[in-house]
Amino acid sequence: MSSERALRRRAHAQGLKLVKYRQDSRWFGDYGPYALADQNGCLVAWGLDVEDVAMALAE
């Protein structure tokens, strides 16, 4: 399993930002726990768990 820090670095290398929603956030239910955003802040993938993020960044 990749650490969150490693996933953030991999996302950044691909021009993406890893977004983590806190469980008490009002957005957690719709977009969390993790999402990927492009350089403009637009979400390109959401509703991901750590394994999903790792797979998305591996492609």
N, C-alpha and C positions, 0 to 999 in steps of 0.2 A: 504494500500500500504506500502511495506517495504521501509525503507530508504536505501540509497546506502551503508552506513556504516554497517547496519545490514546484507545486502546481501553479502558484502565482508567477514564478520565474518562467515556467514553460508557456503560460498564457501570454505574458509580456513579450516573450520572444516571437510569438505569433501575432502580435499586434492586438491582443485582447486583454481584458481586465477581469480578474476573478472577483466576483461580488459574493460576499457572505452575508446572509440575512440572519439576524438574531431570532431566536425562537419566540421572543415576546414582541417582535416587530409585526405591524399590521400587514406587511407584505410577505411574511414568511409563508403563509398558507397558499398564496398565489404563485410566488416566484422562488421560494427557498427550497432547501437550505442554501444552495449555491446557484449562481447564474454566471454566464459569460457575457461581457459587454464589449462592443467594438470601441474604436478610438473616439467616436462621437457620443458614447454613453448609451447607445441603443443596445438593448438586450438581443443577443443572437441565439442564446440557449438559456433555458431556465428550468427550475424544478429538478435540478441535478443533485445527486449525492456525490460523495468523494470519488467513488468508482466511476460514475458517469463522467465526471469532469476529466479524470485520467484518461478514459477511453476517447473522449471528444478531442483532447489535446494530442493524443497519439496519432490521430488520423491525418 
